[in-house]
């Protein structure tokens, strides 16, 4: 007598009764990569919060891009956890080593992963777009492009999620049709190619637009090179989306489907993690510059003036008048800085040496 094949709610009930197993081979690699992503993004988001929300709190520089970055991290971590759980029940494991119930349990977790990944990915791009808007106050063309990213990304993703939620019951049926009905399974398989192409365009746009803005900007070469490296790192997110493209065929291939799905989840999560880390690098750069140029690393009232004026020179000594010389040698007029200062300052003219020790946060 052939074994009874469970479907629908019976299969779901059986799936939740299964015990996890220790991932091996590719499954173990998928699990370890996601653990590493959680650790790395936690470190970088933690440093970003420390720099923007605490160390430089007097400057009041916390913005919507920081809030969106934290929200993207808050949804990214659960997405990684669901992939780890899925790997313990069959993700990245050949069908020959699994039962129907184990495959169903892994697919249920993938449904939860898909929701969190979609939200987190949109929040990452929205945070980067908001940050870029601050750099393009006069460039209308770039602003329109960035606003297009800010509006089109969540609109497209929200439409896809609404369709999934309304037509797939449960969400895991998108990954295992034996779990229930999912009328748009085939349609979503083809839409995934469009979504990936859309993601590649947006990821590269988020890297190319800042490059175009910085290319002709008159800043120190060392600063420009460091920013270009950050942008190059951020562009790797688009590379991950391209790598993911060949594995989308597993939406329509039933044999060893979970093994193929593992590549989709792996490169999607890496793409998202790179976006979160890349967006945190510029704020963290200010943190390292602050500690690298300060002898006393404690934030005290004696150093408050240096921080608040973004200049690195304390301006909190009482009853000391500071005089500033004019930038241009053509004028000899002197201006009083006020009743606070640390001594006379010589202003730099246009031909002043670039080797002056200046600290700019």
Secondary structure, DSSP 8 states (H G I E B T S, - for coil): -------HHHHHHHHTT-------THHHHHHHHHHHHHHHHHHHHHHHIIIIIIITGGGT---HHHHHHHHHHHHHHHHHHHHHHHHTTTTTS-GGG--HHHHHHHHHHHHHHHHHHHHHHHHHHHHHHHHHHTT-SS-HHHHHHHHHHHHHHHHHHHHHHHHHHHHEESGGGGT-GGGSEETTHHHHHHHHHHHHHHHHHHHHHHHHHHHHHHHT----HHHHHHHHHHHHHHHHHHHHHHHHGGGGGGGS--TTHHHHHHHHHHHHHHHHHHHHHHHHHHHHHHHHHHHHT-SS-S--GGGHHHHHTTSSS----TT---EEE-SSTT---EEE--S--SS-B----TT--TTS-----
